[in-house]
Amino acid sequence: MNKDEQKAEELLQLLGEELAKSREQAMERAEQPERESIPVTGR
């Protein structure tokens, strides 16, 4: 493998890792339901 191919492979690896991280974060947000606001009323 020449230097250009090696650099391209490294970049693809880094891009793949970043994509996996962003997918994980998106899934974590999707799994957590939005917090509901419950109004407080005085008695």
N, CA, C, O and CB atoms as a CASP TS submission, in Angstrom:
PFRMAT TS
TARGET T0000
AUTHOR 0000-0000-0000
METHOD Language model
MODEL 1
PARENT N/A
ATOM      1  N   MET     1       0.850  -1.170   0.000  1.00  0.00           N
ATOM      2  CA  MET     1       0.000   0.000   0.000  1.00  0.00           C
ATOM      3  C   MET     1       0.900   1.240   0.000  1.00  0.00           C
ATOM      4  O   MET     1       1.816   1.353   0.816  1.00  0.00           O
ATOM      5  CB  MET     1      -0.969  -0.006   1.228  1.00  0.00           C
ATOM      6  N   ASN     2       0.628   2.170  -0.927  1.00  0.00           N
ATOM      7  CA  ASN     2       1.442   3.383  -0.948  1.00  0.00           C
ATOM      8  C   ASN     2       0.910   4.402   0.065  1.00  0.00           C
ATOM      9  O   ASN     2      -0.114   4.180   0.711  1.00  0.00           O
ATOM     10  CB  ASN     2       1.463   3.994  -2.366  1.00  0.00           C
ATOM     11  N   LYS     3       1.631   5.526   0.189  1.00  0.00           N
ATOM     12  CA  LYS     3       1.280   6.517   1.209  1.00  0.00           C
ATOM     13  C   LYS     3      -0.127   7.098   1.008  1.00  0.00           C
ATOM     14  O   LYS     3      -0.852   7.307   1.981  1.00  0.00           O
ATOM     15  CB  LYS     3       2.302   7.644   1.204  1.00  0.00           C
ATOM     16  N   ASP     4      -0.511   7.356  -0.235  1.00  0.00           N
ATOM     17  CA  ASP     4      -1.842   7.912  -0.503  1.00  0.00           C
ATOM     18  C   ASP     4      -2.941   6.931  -0.113  1.00  0.00           C
ATOM     19  O   ASP     4      -3.946   7.317   0.483  1.00  0.00           O
ATOM     20  CB  ASP     4      -1.976   8.285  -1.982  1.00  0.00           C
ATOM     21  N   GLU     5      -2.743   5.673  -0.452  1.00  0.00           N
ATOM     22  CA  GLU     5      -3.735   4.652  -0.081  1.00  0.00           C
ATOM     23  C   GLU     5      -3.821   4.510   1.433  1.00  0.00           C
ATOM     24  O   GLU     5      -4.903   4.336   1.992  1.00  0.00           O
ATOM     25  CB  GLU     5      -3.382   3.293  -0.720  1.00  0.00           C
ATOM     26  N   GLN     6      -2.676   4.586   2.080  1.00  0.00           N
ATOM     27  CA  GLN     6      -2.628   4.455   3.534  1.00  0.00           C
ATOM     28  C   GLN     6      -3.367   5.634   4.187  1.00  0.00           C
ATOM     29  O   GLN     6      -4.132   5.435   5.130  1.00  0.00           O
ATOM     30  CB  GLN     6      -1.152   4.388   4.030  1.00  0.00           C
ATOM     31  N   LYS     7      -3.142   6.855   3.693  1.00  0.00           N
ATOM     32  CA  LYS     7      -3.821   8.038   4.218  1.00  0.00           C
ATOM     33  C   LYS     7      -5.330   7.930   3.997  1.00  0.00           C
ATOM     34  O   LYS     7      -6.120   8.248   4.886  1.00  0.00           O
ATOM     35  CB  LYS     7      -3.272   9.318   3.552  1.00  0.00           C
ATOM     36  N   ALA     8      -5.718   7.481   2.812  1.00  0.00           N
ATOM     37  CA  ALA     8      -7.142   7.326   2.500  1.00  0.00           C
ATOM     38  C   ALA     8      -7.772   6.307   3.436  1.00  0.00           C
ATOM     39  O   ALA     8      -8.887   6.515   3.914  1.00  0.00           O
ATOM     40  CB  ALA     8      -7.340   6.897   1.026  1.00  0.00           C
ATOM     41  N   GLU     9      -7.088   5.230   3.700  1.00  0.00           N
ATOM     42  CA  GLU     9      -7.600   4.196   4.599  1.00  0.00           C
ATOM     43  C   GLU     9      -7.755   4.743   6.015  1.00  0.00           C
ATOM     44  O   GLU     9      -8.751   4.465   6.683  1.00  0.00           O
ATOM     45  CB  GLU     9      -6.668   2.972   4.601  1.00  0.00           C
ATOM     46  N   GLU    10      -6.775   5.517   6.472  1.00  0.00           N
ATOM     47  CA  GLU    10      -6.851   6.118   7.808  1.00  0.00           C
ATOM     48  C   GLU    10      -8.031   7.085   7.898  1.00  0.00           C
ATOM     49  O   GLU    10      -8.758   7.089   8.891  1.00  0.00           O
ATOM     50  CB  GLU    10      -5.533   6.851   8.148  1.00  0.00           C
ATOM     51  N   LEU    11      -8.222   7.899   6.867  1.00  0.00           N
ATOM     52  CA  LEU    11      -9.343   8.842   6.854  1.00  0.00           C
ATOM     53  C   LEU    11     -10.686   8.115   6.879  1.00  0.00           C
ATOM     54  O   LEU    11     -11.604   8.515   7.595  1.00  0.00           O
ATOM     55  CB  LEU    11      -9.263   9.744   5.619  1.00  0.00           C
ATOM     56  N   LEU    12     -10.788   7.058   6.102  1.00  0.00           N
ATOM     57  CA  LEU    12     -12.023   6.282   6.100  1.00  0.00           C
ATOM     58  C   LEU    12     -12.294   5.662   7.465  1.00  0.00           C
ATOM     59  O   LEU    12     -13.441   5.610   7.908  1.00  0.00           O
ATOM     60  CB  LEU    12     -11.959   5.193   5.038  1.00  0.00           C
ATOM     61  N   GLN    13     -11.253   5.198   8.124  1.00  0.00           N
ATOM     62  CA  GLN    13     -11.389   4.622   9.454  1.00  0.00           C
ATOM     63  C   GLN    13     -11.892   5.676  10.434  1.00  0.00           C
ATOM     64  O   GLN    13     -12.808   5.412  11.213  1.00  0.00           O
ATOM     65  CB  GLN    13     -10.049   4.037   9.932  1.00  0.00           C
ATOM     66  N   LEU    14     -11.297   6.875  10.399  1.00  0.00           N
ATOM     67  CA  LEU    14     -11.718   7.953  11.292  1.00  0.00           C
ATOM     68  C   LEU    14     -13.153   8.383  11.013  1.00  0.00           C
ATOM     69  O   LEU    14     -13.922   8.631  11.942  1.00  0.00           O
ATOM     70  CB  LEU    14     -10.783   9.147  11.155  1.00  0.00           C
ATOM     71  N   LEU    15     -13.510   8.471   9.747  1.00  0.00           N
ATOM     72  CA  LEU    15     -14.881   8.838   9.389  1.00  0.00           C
ATOM     73  C   LEU    15     -15.873   7.793   9.892  1.00  0.00           C
ATOM     74  O   LEU    15     -16.950   8.132  10.382  1.00  0.00           O
ATOM     75  CB  LEU    15     -15.012   9.002   7.865  1.00  0.00           C
ATOM     76  N   GLY    16     -15.507   6.545   9.769  1.00  0.00           N
ATOM     77  CA  GLY    16     -16.362   5.465  10.256  1.00  0.00           C
ATOM     78  C   GLY    16     -16.569   5.541  11.760  1.00  0.00           C
ATOM     79  O   GLY    16     -17.674   5.313  12.252  1.00  0.00           O
ATOM     80  N   GLU    17     -15.505   5.863  12.489  1.00  0.00           N
ATOM     81  CA  GLU    17     -15.611   5.991  13.941  1.00  0.00           C
ATOM     82  C   GLU    17     -16.521   7.158  14.319  1.00  0.00           C
ATOM     83  O   GLU    17     -17.351   7.032  15.219  1.00  0.00           O
ATOM     84  CB  GLU    17     -14.221   6.179  14.566  1.00  0.00           C
ATOM     85  N   GLU    18     -16.368   8.287  13.638  1.00  0.00           N
ATOM     86  CA  GLU    18     -17.209   9.458  13.923  1.00  0.00           C
ATOM     87  C   GLU    18     -18.677   9.163  13.599  1.00  0.00           C
ATOM     88  O   GLU    18     -19.573   9.582  14.332  1.00  0.00           O
ATOM     89  CB  GLU    18     -16.721  10.685  13.113  1.00  0.00           C
ATOM     90  N   LEU    19     -18.917   8.454  12.522  1.00  0.00           N
ATOM     91  CA  LEU    19     -20.282   8.095  12.155  1.00  0.00           C
ATOM     92  C   LEU    19     -20.906   7.198  13.217  1.00  0.00           C
ATOM     93  O   LEU    19     -22.067   7.376  13.585  1.00  0.00           O
ATOM     94  CB  LEU    19     -20.307   7.397  10.789  1.00  0.00           C
ATOM     95  N   ALA    20     -20.135   6.242  13.702  1.00  0.00           N
ATOM     96  CA  ALA    20     -20.632   5.346  14.744  1.00  0.00           C
ATOM     97  C   ALA    20     -20.970   6.126  16.011  1.00  0.00           C
ATOM     98  O   ALA    20     -21.989   5.859  16.647  1.00  0.00           O
ATOM     99  CB  ALA    20     -19.597   4.254  15.054  1.00  0.00           C
ATOM    100  N   LYS    21     -20.122   7.090  16.384  1.00  0.00           N
ATOM    101  CA  LYS    21     -20.373   7.912  17.576  1.00  0.00           C
ATOM    102  C   LYS    21     -21.656   8.717  17.413  1.00  0.00           C
ATOM    103  O   LYS    21     -22.484   8.761  18.323  1.00  0.00           O
ATOM    104  CB  LYS    21     -19.184   8.858  17.845  1.00  0.00           C
ATOM    105  N   SER    22     -21.821   9.351  16.259  1.00  0.00           N
ATOM    106  CA  SER    22     -23.005  10.188  16.067  1.00  0.00           C
ATOM    107  C   SER    22     -24.277   9.344  16.026  1.00  0.00           C
ATOM    108  O   SER    22     -25.328   9.791  16.484  1.00  0.00           O
ATOM    109  CB  SER    22     -22.875  11.005  14.778  1.00  0.00           C
ATOM    110  N   ARG    23     -24.193   8.138  15.485  1.00  0.00           N
ATOM    111  CA  ARG    23     -25.355   7.241  15.483  1.00  0.00           C
ATOM    112  C   ARG    23     -25.705   6.831  16.909  1.00  0.00           C
ATOM    113  O   ARG    23     -26.880   6.767  17.269  1.00  0.00           O
ATOM    114  CB  ARG    23     -25.079   5.988  14.616  1.00  0.00           C
ATOM    115  N   GLU    24     -24.677   6.552  17.724  1.00  0.00           N
ATOM    116  CA  GLU    24     -24.914   6.189  19.123  1.00  0.00           C
ATOM    117  C   GLU    24     -25.620   7.314  19.855  1.00  0.00           C
ATOM    118  O   GLU    24     -26.578   7.083  20.593  1.00  0.00           O
ATOM    119  CB  GLU    24     -23.594   5.849  19.826  1.00  0.00           C
ATOM    120  N   GLN    25     -25.140   8.538  19.648  1.00  0.00           N
ATOM    121  CA  GLN    25     -25.744   9.694  20.312  1.00  0.00           C
ATOM    122  C   GLN    25     -27.182   9.889  19.860  1.00  0.00           C
ATOM    123  O   GLN    25     -28.050  10.194  20.678  1.00  0.00           O
ATOM    124  CB  GLN    25     -24.928  10.960  20.033  1.00  0.00           C
ATOM    125  N   ALA    26     -27.445   9.720  18.585  1.00  0.00           N
ATOM    126  CA  ALA    26     -28.803   9.882  18.071  1.00  0.00           C
ATOM    127  C   ALA    26     -29.727   8.828  18.662  1.00  0.00           C
ATOM    128  O   ALA    26     -30.876   9.122  18.991  1.00  0.00           O
ATOM    129  CB  ALA    26     -28.814   9.798  16.538  1.00  0.00           C
ATOM    130  N   MET    27     -29.232   7.606  18.797  1.00  0.00           N
ATOM    131  CA  MET    27     -30.057   6.535  19.349  1.00  0.00           C
ATOM    132  C   MET    27     -30.320   6.769  20.837  1.00  0.00           C
ATOM    133  O   MET    27     -31.415   6.491  21.325  1.00  0.00           O
ATOM    134  CB  MET    27     -29.380   5.170  19.135  1.00  0.00           C
ATOM    135  N   GLU    28     -29.314   7.282  21.561  1.00  0.00           N
ATOM    136  CA  GLU    28     -29.500   7.575  22.983  1.00  0.00           C
ATOM    137  C   GLU    28     -30.599   8.614  23.163  1.00  0.00           C
ATOM    138  O   GLU    28     -31.442   8.481  24.050  1.00  0.00           O
ATOM    139  CB  GLU    28     -28.182   8.070  23.618  1.00  0.00           C
ATOM    140  N   ARG    29     -30.593   9.643  22.329  1.00  0.00           N
ATOM    141  CA  ARG    29     -31.614  10.690  22.416  1.00  0.00           C
ATOM    142  C   ARG    29     -32.988  10.123  22.084  1.00  0.00           C
ATOM    143  O   ARG    29     -33.983  10.517  22.692  1.00  0.00           O
ATOM    144  CB  ARG    29     -31.278  11.858  21.469  1.00  0.00           C
ATOM    145  N   ALA    30     -33.051   9.210  21.133  1.00  0.00           N
ATOM    146  CA  ALA    30     -34.331   8.636  20.717  1.00  0.00           C
ATOM    147  C   ALA    30     -34.900   7.725  21.801  1.00  0.00           C
ATOM    148  O   ALA    30     -36.118   7.601  21.936  1.00  0.00           O
ATOM    149  CB  ALA    30     -34.167   7.856  19.405  1.00  0.00           C
ATOM    150  N   GLU    31     -34.023   7.089  22.572  1.00  0.00           N
ATOM    151  CA  GLU    31     -34.472   6.175  23.615  1.00  0.00           C
ATOM    152  C   GLU    31     -35.009   6.910  24.839  1.00  0.00           C
ATOM    153  O   GLU    31     -35.826   6.371  25.586  1.00  0.00           O
ATOM    154  CB  GLU    31     -33.339   5.264  24.023  1.00  0.00           C
ATOM    155  N   GLN    32     -34.547   8.139  25.040  1.00  0.00           N
ATOM    156  CA  GLN    32     -34.988   8.897  26.200  1.00  0.00           C
ATOM    157  C   GLN    32     -36.185   9.759  25.810  1.00  0.00           C
ATOM    158  O   GLN    32     -36.066  10.657  24.976  1.00  0.00           O
ATOM    159  CB  GLN    32     -33.836   9.770  26.762  1.00  0.00           C
ATOM    160  N   PRO    33     -37.338   9.484  26.416  1.00  0.00           N
ATOM    161  CA  PRO    33     -38.502  10.292  26.074  1.00  0.00           C
ATOM    162  C   PRO    33     -38.309  11.733  26.531  1.00  0.00           C
ATOM    163  O   PRO    33     -37.602  12.008  27.501  1.00  0.00           O
ATOM    164  CB  PRO    33     -39.769   9.701  26.700  1.00  0.00           C
ATOM    165  N   GLU    34     -38.938  12.621  25.828  1.00  0.00           N
ATOM    166  CA  GLU    34     -38.868  14.027  26.204  1.00  0.00           C
ATOM    167  C   GLU    34     -39.500  14.202  27.572  1.00  0.00           C
ATOM    168  O   GLU    34     -40.494  13.552  27.895  1.00  0.00           O
ATOM    169  CB  GLU    34     -39.568  14.924  25.153  1.00  0.00           C
ATOM    170  N   ARG    35     -38.931  15.068  28.358  1.00  0.00           N
ATOM    171  CA  ARG    35     -39.499  15.328  29.675  1.00  0.00           C
ATOM    172  C   ARG    35     -40.771  16.151  29.514  1.00  0.00           C
ATOM    173  O   ARG    35     -40.819  17.128  28.767  1.00  0.00           O
ATOM    174  CB  ARG    35     -38.478  16.059  30.589  1.00  0.00           C
ATOM    175  N   GLU    36     -41.770  15.734  30.222  1.00  0.00           N
ATOM    176  CA  GLU    36     -43.025  16.462  30.156  1.00  0.00           C
ATOM    177  C   GLU    36     -43.046  17.524  31.239  1.00  0.00           C
ATOM    178  O   GLU    36     -42.532  17.322  32.339  1.00  0.00           O
ATOM    179  CB  GLU    36     -44.226  15.509  30.302  1.00  0.00           C
ATOM    180  N   SER    37     -43.636  18.638  30.918  1.00  0.00           N
ATOM    181  CA  SER    37     -43.785  19.707  31.883  1.00  0.00           C
ATOM    182  C   SER    37     -45.113  19.515  32.605  1.00  0.00           C
ATOM    183  O   SER    37     -46.165  19.431  31.971  1.00  0.00           O
ATOM    184  CB  SER    37     -43.708  21.103  31.196  1.00  0.00           C
ATOM    185  N   ILE    38     -45.062  19.449  33.905  1.00  0.00           N
ATOM    186  CA  ILE    38     -46.279  19.280  34.690  1.00  0.00           C
ATOM    187  C   ILE    38     -46.548  20.600  35.415  1.00  0.00           C
ATOM    188  O   ILE    38     -45.764  21.014  36.270  1.00  0.00           O
ATOM    189  CB  ILE    38     -46.149  18.081  35.706  1.00  0.00           C
ATOM    190  N   PRO    39     -47.642  21.249  35.079  1.00  0.00           N
ATOM    191  CA  PRO    39     -47.924  22.535  35.709  1.00  0.00           C
ATOM    192  C   PRO    39     -48.209  22.367  37.204  1.00  0.00           C
ATOM    193  O   PRO    39     -48.846  21.405  37.635  1.00  0.00           O
ATOM    194  CB  PRO    39     -49.112  23.215  35.018  1.00  0.00           C
ATOM    195  N   VAL    40     -47.724  23.320  37.962  1.00  0.00           N
ATOM    196  CA  VAL    40     -47.941  23.299  39.405  1.00  0.00           C
ATOM    197  C   VAL    40     -49.053  24.314  39.699  1.00  0.00           C
ATOM    198  O   VAL    40     -48.974  25.475  39.298  1.00  0.00           O
ATOM    199  CB  VAL    40     -46.606  23.636  40.207  1.00  0.00           C
ATOM    200  N   THR    41     -50.080  23.854  40.401  1.00  0.00           N
ATOM    201  CA  THR    41     -51.175  24.756  40.729  1.00  0.00           C
ATOM    202  C   THR    41     -51.200  24.990  42.232  1.00  0.00           C
ATOM    203  O   THR    41     -50.920  24.085  43.019  1.00  0.00           O
ATOM    204  CB  THR    41     -52.529  24.189  40.239  1.00  0.00           C
ATOM    205  N   GLY    42     -51.534  26.192  42.613  1.00  0.00           N
ATOM    206  CA  GLY    42     -51.606  26.513  44.034  1.00  0.00           C
ATOM    207  C   GLY    42     -52.931  26.035  44.606  1.00  0.00           C
ATOM    208  O   GLY    42     -53.925  25.956  43.884  1.00  0.00           O
ATOM    209  N   ARG    43     -52.955  25.720  45.881  1.00  0.00           N
ATOM    210  CA  ARG    43     -54.185  25.230  46.516  1.00  0.00           C
ATOM    211  C   ARG    43     -54.860  26.318  47.269  1.00  0.00           C
ATOM    212  O   ARG    43     -55.911  26.092  47.869  1.00  0.00           O
ATOM    213  CB  ARG    43     -53.900  24.073  47.440  1.00  0.00           C
TER
END
